[in-house]
């Protein structure tokens, strides 16, 4: 049984949602469609937990950042010929970078199915949602550059249709604002893919798309203006998805018009693809260029942190507030990546996982408010705590987690990134001063986001309602089944960060630091 899991578990995780989407389209009965989608995502989530079992994924194995017969930090490798003429492979693998993101993505999709239980036209919605899960998991688990590219682009089509058919009043504009920049990023990534493959052909015909092999120092692109251009193109491809400055302009309107379940996936799993791609492609293939451009990357990260925090302070819509917080938190992810230190990189990976849960919970809160009040405008809400005490208590967790409160998931990631920033730039007075100044400004942004989140929470739940409204019933059993697991996961990540996540990522972080930082 263990041998079977080690050989085929990753493929099952990727394509089980596709089988579920097919079943949904065949059955088409409204009640059956919901249960099939929920059942498939729950089974996928349970199977993903097996990845953390040492007997299946041997994350304690020492070795280089490579997948080989002798083992290493990349495990559960599955390899087969795909496009023989291009020497492209169906190549899957798992390491400490993709492991937490895969598990969190599977959990988020099961929660999104619960949140979408009452959606209109459920057949199309759940079929698209399940296809989106296949695309995102495929991107996280692909070690072939071409296969990674295909899965990453597959994720855009379901998102576009989910916006177009189930979004709010400005859904067409919001969907286009996200998809078109993402397509531009895809073209940029395609250029990087083609040029990297051609370079590998020149070294050893017929070349390779293997991302782990391309990251080997003997296969990397030599430094120069071409490598610099390719690195900037890869940054463009992934900065759009994060989002960070200057590619953030789509975030507010897209989040505001997204259906709550789609927003949960967009803020959680889709944003993390941007951070994941930075490690898997940009830094792995062009580490020397990344080191030369580090001041620019740190500047972009710091501007994103400060911009997101300042915009959140003046925000009057909860979904738009989450979008601004996402820009700020993804700035922390980029900053941790740029430090090149073990603390910073560990914190960035941790934040991608933790923010997925926090953002999904906040957007679930916004979805409940829209369902009850018809909107989630902060200024027009108030006094909800007296009507919905259980909802208020459970909403405390994501709101307080967004403050960076100790004991909740986001604090650990932010703390590690700040420590990594303080410890960077050890040589040279001005470099040391610059890194410390960056860390201080990032700490200041944490206080600004805390003020924004606390202010929003106080106005929504304890403020004075500006206009009369109908009584709002508290959470039902389905909504409790949505909020309780998310809240428990956020608390567990904050209380047991080492046991639940950091011990799974430290091996890969150490290997990445040795290989390309």
Number of C-alpha atoms within 10 A of each C-alpha: 6 10 11 9 18 17 15 14 19 24 17 16 24 22 19 19 27 22 16 22 26 14 17 26 14 11 13 15 12 13 12 15 25 22 15 17 26 23 16 21 26 19 15 24 21 15 18 23 16 15 25 19 11 12 13 19 23 19 25 13 15 14 16 19 24 19 20 13 7 10 17 21 29 27 22 23 21 19 14 11 11 13 11 9 8 13 15 20 22 17 22 24 22 23 27 23 25 22 22 24 26 27 21 21 26 26 22 27 28 22 26 24 26 21 23 20 19 10 15 12 12 21 23 17 23 26 22 23 26 27 24 27 28 24 25 27 27 26 28 28 26 27 27 24 27 24 21 25 17 17 20 23 16 18 23 20 14 19 23 21 17 22 23 19 15 18 23 15 12 15 24 17 15 24 24 16 17 22 19 14 18 21 15 14 22 22 16 20 25 19 15 24 19 14 16 23 23 16 19 22 15 11 14 10 11 13 19 24 25 21 21 20 19 24 23 15 15 11 20 20 22 16 13 10 10 12 22 19 13 23 26 19 21 27 22 22 27 27 25 26 27 30 28 30 21 12 19 20 16 21 26 19 19 27 28 26 23 27 25 28 24 26 30 28 27 22 27 27 28 23 23 29 22 24 22 21 23 22 18 20 23 24 25 23 30 24 23 21 22 23 16 12 15 17 15 12 20 23 15 17 28 24 20 29 32 22 19 28 28 18 19 28 20 10 19 15 20 27 30 23 27 28 29 28 27 31 32 30 31 29 30 28 29 27 31 30 30 27 26 23 23 22 23 31 30 27 29 30 28 28 28 28 26 27 27 26 30 30 26 28 29 27 29 27 24 23 25 20 19 15 13 16 16 10 16 23 19 22 17 18 23 19 16 23 17 13 14 16 15 14 21 20 10 19 19 15 23 28 22 20 27 28 20 21 16 15 18 27 32 31 22 25 31 24 18 22 33 25 20 27 29 21 17 22 18 12 8 8 9 11 14 16 15 17 22 19 14 19 22 14 15 26 16 15 21 20 14 20 27 22 16 23 23 18 14 25 20 16 18 24 22 16 19 15 17 11 8 8 10 7 11 14 12 19 18 10 8 11 18 16 14 20 24 14 15 23 21 14 19 25 20 16 25 23 16 15 18 14 11 16 19 19 14 22 23 21 23 24 25 18 19 22 14 11 16 19 20
